[in-house]
Amino acid sequence: MNDLMDKFLTQKEQKWKNFEKKYGRELCDALKEWHSLYTDEVVEWLAGLYDAKIGGWYYSESARDNDTVEYRERTYKLLPDVESTNQALNFLQSAGMVDDFGASYAAALPEWMKKDIGSWVYNLQDEDGFYYHPQWNKDIPVHRRGRDLSWSRSILKNLGIEPKYASIVDKGISREKQNSPAVPEHLSSPEKFAEYLSGLNFGEQSYGVGNALVTQAEQIKALGLMDHLITFLNEKQHPENGYWHDTPGYTAVNGLLKISGCYNIGEVPFPNATVAAKSAIEAITSDEEFFIVCDVYNTWFTVDNLAQNLRKYGGEEGAKQADKMILDLTAVAAEGMRASARKLKRFKKPGCSFSFLRDYSSEVSQSMPVALYQAAEGDVNATLIAVSGTIEKCMDALGVSVEDRVPIFGRPHFERFMEIVTESKRKAGN
């Protein structure tokens, strides 16, 4: 292990030299400060949240160490969930731990582990095409159901496993017996969808509204309703700043990010993209009070989303606008990196992990209980965002190539991760 670590540190030092040479000392120094937030212990923390009997990750330590939680006068079991599992697997890639395996967790993980994870996710699917957890069953909101559908399909696809049943977003799945995928009532017709949209409060709740829409966007597209959605969104946007929220600030940017995802999935140009990007860039260095880890992450993510949208769907003029966005972002990038590191530090918990809220992990994920109330602990969602996710989106937004990026972790960290997971598998005895 020592030889692996020495090799990794030597390679990382060369990466820093290359980064400074290509992007300048100011950006390099700012990124080094950002990297200094993170410690190797987070790898062990993440490995310790894997349940080898089930084949999935818990959201946090309080979820792992407690059997149940009371939420809204009901008792729920605390078990692994697909979103935490998808985030843990993506962490291996975004943090650089599986770079030696083509940056693919599917190529890096042993067969027994891929089989365990795949089998668990596969068997969460219901005949209606959606994926349901035993701790929550079917009484879940549309955004929880939509995300579980997306994350489950992603995991199975990466592991090379065909779903048990077709869903309304699946195409070309062959099997002897096709089910009849469920179509939610509010997506059953243009009239029902219009009624649903008219009841959403964009002006005061653009973040929640945007989240609900983007988690259903693949379904909306598959059902031929995307044109209706885009027309509605265009009419609701504030053209002077690109927001849907009535009040500027982090919450408005968060809503902007979520809704921009609908345009990308719909494969149409984002309206008023230049002013929207300006709003997001200003938020990166803003000293506005912030409360959730996404307030930091979503600012960089938004700029990248908008630039990618214009390059793909905005034609020649869109590409020029995207180039200008990146120039504007680059001008404040070092300041933005330092601001992001400073803000993210507020979410760090004793040891190594990060919490979704500044003082606690969130006890709910997409409106369903996942941990104890006000547990002063890190959680998988926030830790992925804080450790590797925000840096990854920063690099994406600035146009830094994958080859030029400096990994946070590497092969020795993956080997330590697997030592812990393999030991848990041995103790589980299955």
C-alpha positions in Angstrom: 0.0 0.0 0.0 2.9 2.4 0.8 4.3 1.9 -2.7 0.9 2.6 -4.2 0.5 5.8 -2.1 4.0 7.0 -3.1 3.2 6.4 -6.7 -0.1 8.3 -6.5 1.5 11.2 -4.7 4.2 11.5 -7.3 1.6 11.4 -10.1 -0.5 14.0 -8.3 2.4 16.3 -7.9 3.1 16.1 -11.6 -0.6 16.8 -12.2 -0.3 20.0 -10.1 2.7 21.2 -12.2 0.9 20.5 -15.4 -2.2 22.3 -14.2 -0.2 25.4 -13.1 1.6 25.5 -16.4 -1.6 25.4 -18.5 -4.1 27.4 -16.3 -1.8 29.7 -14.3 -0.5 29.9 -10.8 -3.5 31.8 -9.4 -6.0 29.1 -10.3 -3.7 26.4 -9.3 -3.1 27.9 -5.8 -6.9 28.4 -5.3 -7.6 24.8 -6.3 -4.9 23.5 -3.9 -6.5 25.4 -1.1 -9.8 23.8 -2.0 -8.2 20.3 -2.1 -6.8 20.9 1.4 -10.3 20.6 2.9 -10.4 16.8 2.2 -8.7 14.0 4.1 -8.2 10.3 3.3 -10.5 9.2 6.2 -13.6 10.0 4.1 -12.9 6.9 2.0 -13.1 4.7 5.1 -16.2 6.6 6.2 -17.9 5.9 2.9 -16.9 2.2 2.8 -18.3 1.8 6.3 -21.8 2.8 5.1 -22.1 -0.1 2.7 -24.4 -2.9 3.8 -22.9 -6.2 2.4 -26.0 -8.1 3.3 -28.3 -5.9 1.2 -25.9 -4.6 -1.5 -26.5 -0.9 -1.0 -25.4 2.2 0.9 -27.0 3.9 3.9 -27.4 7.7 3.8 -25.5 8.3 7.0 -24.2 6.7 10.2 -27.4 7.3 12.1 -29.2 5.5 9.3 -26.8 2.6 9.6 -26.8 2.4 13.4 -30.5 2.7 14.0 -33.4 0.4 13.0 -36.2 2.9 12.7 -37.1 6.6 12.7 -40.3 8.5 13.5 -41.4 10.9 10.8 -44.8 12.6 10.5 -46.4 10.3 13.0 -45.3 7.2 11.2 -42.4 4.7 11.9 -40.1 4.0 9.0 -37.3 1.5 8.8 -33.8 2.9 8.1 -32.3 0.9 5.2 -30.0 1.5 2.3 -31.5 3.5 -0.6 -30.8 3.7 -4.3 -29.9 7.4 -4.3 -27.2 7.0 -1.7 -25.9 4.0 -3.5 -25.7 5.8 -6.8 -23.9 8.7 -5.1 -21.4 6.4 -3.4 -20.6 4.7 -6.7 -20.3 8.0 -8.5 -18.0 9.2 -5.8 -15.5 6.5 -6.7 -15.4 8.0 -10.2 -15.5 11.8 -9.5 -12.9 11.6 -6.7 -10.4 9.8 -9.0 -10.4 6.5 -7.1 -11.0 4.4 -10.2 -9.0 6.3 -12.7 -6.8 3.3 -13.2 -9.9 1.4 -14.4 -10.9 3.9 -17.1 -12.7 6.0 -14.5 -15.5 3.4 -14.3 -16.8 1.9 -11.1 -18.2 -1.0 -13.1 -14.7 -1.9 -14.3 -13.2 -1.5 -10.9 -15.6 -3.4 -8.6 -15.2 -7.1 -8.1 -17.9 -9.4 -9.6 -19.4 -10.4 -6.3 -20.0 -6.8 -5.4 -21.5 -5.8 -8.7 -23.8 -8.9 -8.5 -24.9 -7.9 -5.0 -25.6 -4.3 -5.9 -27.3 -5.2 -9.2 -29.5 -7.8 -7.7 -30.7 -5.5 -4.9 -31.6 -2.7 -7.4 -33.1 -5.1 -9.9 -35.5 -6.5 -7.3 -36.7 -3.1 -6.2 -38.6 -2.7 -9.4 -42.4 -3.1 -9.5 -44.4 -4.3 -12.5 -45.5 -0.6 -13.0 -41.9 0.1 -14.0 -40.9 2.2 -11.0 -38.5 1.3 -8.2 -39.8 1.2 -4.6 -37.9 0.8 -1.4 -39.3 -1.5 1.3 -38.9 1.2 4.0 -41.1 3.6 2.0 -43.2 1.4 -0.3 -45.3 3.2 -2.9 -46.5 6.2 -0.8 -43.9 8.6 -2.1 -44.0 11.9 -3.9 -43.4 12.2 -7.7 -39.8 13.6 -7.3 -38.8 10.7 -5.0 -40.2 8.2 -7.5 -38.7 10.0 -10.5 -35.2 10.1 -9.0 -35.4 6.4 -7.9 -36.3 5.5 -11.4 -33.4 7.5 -12.9 -30.8 6.3 -10.4 -31.9 2.6 -10.6 -31.8 2.7 -14.4 -28.3 4.3 -14.3 -26.9 1.7 -11.9 -28.3 -1.3 -13.8 -27.1 0.2 -17.1 -23.6 0.7 -15.8 -23.5 -2.9 -14.4 -24.8 -4.3 -17.7 -28.1 -5.5 -16.3 -31.4 -5.3 -18.1 -34.3 -4.1 -15.9 -36.9 -6.6 -14.8 -39.7 -4.6 -16.4 -40.1 -1.8 -19.0 -40.8 1.6 -17.6 -42.4 4.5 -19.5 -38.9 5.8 -20.3 -37.4 2.5 -21.5 -37.2 1.7 -25.2 -36.0 -1.4 -26.9 -36.1 -3.7 -23.9 -36.9 -7.2 -25.2 -38.5 -9.9 -23.1 -41.1 -12.6 -23.5 -43.6 -10.8 -21.4 -43.8 -7.0 -21.5 -45.6 -5.3 -18.7 -47.8 -2.2 -19.1 -45.7 0.6 -17.5 -47.7 2.9 -15.3 -48.4 6.4 -16.5 -49.0 8.9 -13.6 -52.4 10.5 -13.8 -51.0 14.0 -14.2 -49.0 12.9 -17.2 -51.9 11.0 -18.8 -52.9 13.7 -21.2 -51.9 17.3 -22.3 -55.0 18.6 -20.4 -54.0 16.8 -17.2 -50.4 18.0 -17.5 -51.5 21.6 -18.1 -53.7 21.4 -15.0 -50.7 20.0 -13.0 -48.4 22.8 -14.3 -50.8 25.5 -13.5 -50.8 24.5 -9.8 -47.1 24.9 -9.4 -45.8 27.9 -7.5 -42.7 29.0 -9.5 -42.4 32.5 -8.0 -41.9 31.3 -4.4 -40.8 27.7 -4.8 -38.8 27.5 -8.1 -36.3 25.1 -6.5 -38.8 22.5 -5.4 -40.9 23.0 -8.5 -37.9 22.7 -10.7 -36.7 19.6 -8.9 -40.2 18.0 -9.3 -40.1 18.7 -13.0 -36.6 17.6 -13.9 -37.0 14.4 -12.0 -40.0 13.7 -14.3 -38.5 15.1 -17.4 -37.5 11.8 -19.0 -41.1 10.6 -18.4 -42.5 13.8 -19.8 -40.4 13.5 -22.9 -41.3 9.9 -23.4 -45.0 10.7 -23.2 -44.7 13.4 -25.8 -45.4 16.3 -23.4 -42.1 18.1 -23.6 -43.2 20.8 -26.0 -46.0 21.6 -23.5 -43.5 21.9 -20.7 -41.1 24.1 -22.6 -43.8 26.5 -23.8 -45.0 26.8 -20.2 -41.6 27.4 -18.8 -40.7 30.0 -21.4 -43.8 31.9 -20.4 -43.0 31.8 -16.7 -39.3 32.8 -16.9 -38.2 36.3 -15.8 -36.2 37.5 -18.9 -34.3 40.2 -17.0 -32.3 37.7 -14.9 -33.2 34.2 -16.3 -34.8 33.1 -13.0 -38.2 31.6 -12.3 -38.0 32.6 -8.7 -39.4 36.1 -7.8 -36.5 36.9 -5.4 -32.9 36.7 -6.6 -30.3 34.7 -4.6 -29.2 31.1 -4.0 -32.7 29.7 -4.0 -33.4 31.3 -7.3 -30.1 29.8 -8.7 -31.1 26.4 -7.4 -34.4 26.6 -9.2 -32.6 27.8 -12.3 -30.3 24.8 -12.3 -33.2 22.3 -11.9 -35.3 23.9 -14.6 -32.3 24.2 -17.0 -32.1 20.4 -16.8 -35.5 20.2 -18.4 -34.2 22.1 -21.4 -31.2 19.8 -21.8 -33.4 16.7 -21.6 -35.8 18.4 -24.0 -32.9 19.2 -26.3 -34.0 22.8 -26.9 -32.1 26.1 -26.4 -32.3 27.7 -23.0 -34.0 31.2 -23.2 -32.1 34.3 -21.9 -29.1 32.1 -21.2 -26.6 35.0 -21.0 -28.4 36.8 -18.2 -29.1 33.6 -16.4 -25.4 32.7 -16.5 -24.5 36.1 -15.2 -26.9 35.6 -12.2 -25.3 32.2 -11.5 -21.7 33.6 -11.7 -22.5 36.4 -9.3 -23.8 33.8 -6.8 -20.5 31.9 -6.9 -18.7 34.7 -5.1 -21.8 36.1 -3.3 -21.5 36.7 0.5 -25.3 36.0 0.9 -26.1 33.8 3.8 -26.3 30.1 2.7 -27.9 27.1 4.4 -27.6 24.0 2.3 -24.6 22.4 0.6 -26.4 22.7 -2.8 -26.2 26.5 -2.5 -22.5 26.1 -3.3 -22.6 23.2 -5.8 -25.5 24.5 -7.9 -23.9 27.8 -8.9 -21.0 26.1 -10.8 -23.4 23.4 -12.1 -25.8 26.0 -13.5 -23.1 27.8 -15.6 -22.0 24.4 -17.0 -25.5 23.4 -17.8 -26.2 26.6 -19.6 -22.9 26.5 -21.6 -23.5 22.9 -22.6 -27.1 23.7 -23.6 -26.0 26.5 -25.9 -23.2 24.5 -27.5 -25.6 21.6 -28.3 -28.8 23.3 -29.2 -28.0 27.0 -29.7 -26.3 26.8 -33.1 -23.3 29.0 -34.0 -24.6 32.0 -32.0 -25.2 29.8 -29.0 -21.6 28.6 -29.1 -20.3 32.2 -29.1 -22.5 33.0 -26.1 -21.2 29.9 -24.3 -17.6 31.0 -25.0 -18.4 34.4 -23.5 -19.9 32.8 -20.4 -16.7 30.8 -19.8 -14.6 33.9 -20.2 -16.7 35.8 -17.7 -16.5 32.8 -15.3 -12.7 32.5 -15.7 -12.2 36.1 -14.8 -13.6 35.4 -11.2 -12.7 31.7 -11.1 -9.9 31.9 -8.5 -12.0 34.1 -6.2 -14.9 31.7 -6.8 -12.8 28.6 -5.9 -11.7 30.2 -2.6 -15.3 31.3 -1.9 -16.6 27.8 -2.5 -14.0 26.2 -0.3 -14.7 28.6 2.4 -18.4 28.0 2.2 -18.1 24.2 2.0 -16.0 24.2 5.1 -19.1 25.3 7.1 -20.6 21.9 6.3 -17.7 19.8 7.4 -18.3 17.5 10.4 -15.6 16.3 12.9 -13.4 13.9 11.0 -14.0 13.9 7.3 -17.5 14.0 6.0 -20.0 16.8 5.2 -23.6 17.4 6.1 -26.4 18.6 3.8 -27.4 21.4 6.3 -24.7 23.4 8.0 -25.2 21.9 11.5 -26.9 18.6 10.7 -27.5 16.1 8.0 -31.0 16.3 6.5 -33.3 13.7 8.0 -35.2 13.4 4.7 -34.1 12.9 1.1 -36.6 14.0 -1.5 -39.3 14.2 1.2 -38.7 10.7 2.6 -37.0 9.8 5.9 -33.4 8.6 5.7 -31.7 9.4 9.0 -32.3 10.6 12.6 -33.6 14.1 13.1 -30.9 16.7 13.7 -28.0 14.3 13.7 -24.7 16.2 13.7 -23.2 14.0 11.1 -22.1 13.8 7.5 -24.3 12.2 4.8 -23.5 10.5 1.5 -25.4 13.1 -0.5 -23.6 16.1 0.9 -20.2 14.4 1.0 -20.3 13.6 -2.7 -21.3 17.2 -3.4 -18.8 18.8 -1.1 -15.8 16.6 -1.7 -15.8 15.8 -5.4 -19.1 17.1 -7.0 -18.5 20.8 -6.7 -14.9 20.7 -7.9 -16.0 18.5 -10.8 -18.7 21.0 -11.8 -16.2 23.8 -11.4 -13.8 22.1 -13.8 -16.6 21.3 -16.2 -17.8 24.9 -16.2 -14.3 26.2 -16.8 -13.7 23.8 -19.6 -10.8 22.0 -17.9 -10.2 18.7 -19.8 -10.5 15.4 -17.8 -6.8 14.8 -18.6 -5.8 18.1 -17.0 -7.7 17.6 -13.7 -6.0 16.9 -10.4 -7.6 13.8 -8.7 -8.5 14.1 -5.0 -7.9 10.4 -4.4 -6.5 7.5 -6.3 -5.7 3.8 -6.5 -4.4 3.4 -2.9 -7.6 4.9 -1.6 -9.7 2.5 -3.8 -7.7 -0.4 -2.4 -8.4 0.7 1.2 -12.0 1.1 0.3 -12.2 -2.4 -1.0 -10.4 -3.8 2.1 -13.2 -2.5 4.3 -16.0 -3.5 2.0 -14.5 -7.0 1.5 -14.2 -7.4 5.3 -17.8 -6.4 5.7 -18.8 -9.0 3.1 -16.8 -11.7 5.0 -18.5 -10.8 8.2 -21.9 -10.8 6.5 -21.3 -14.4 5.5 -23.1 -14.3 2.2 
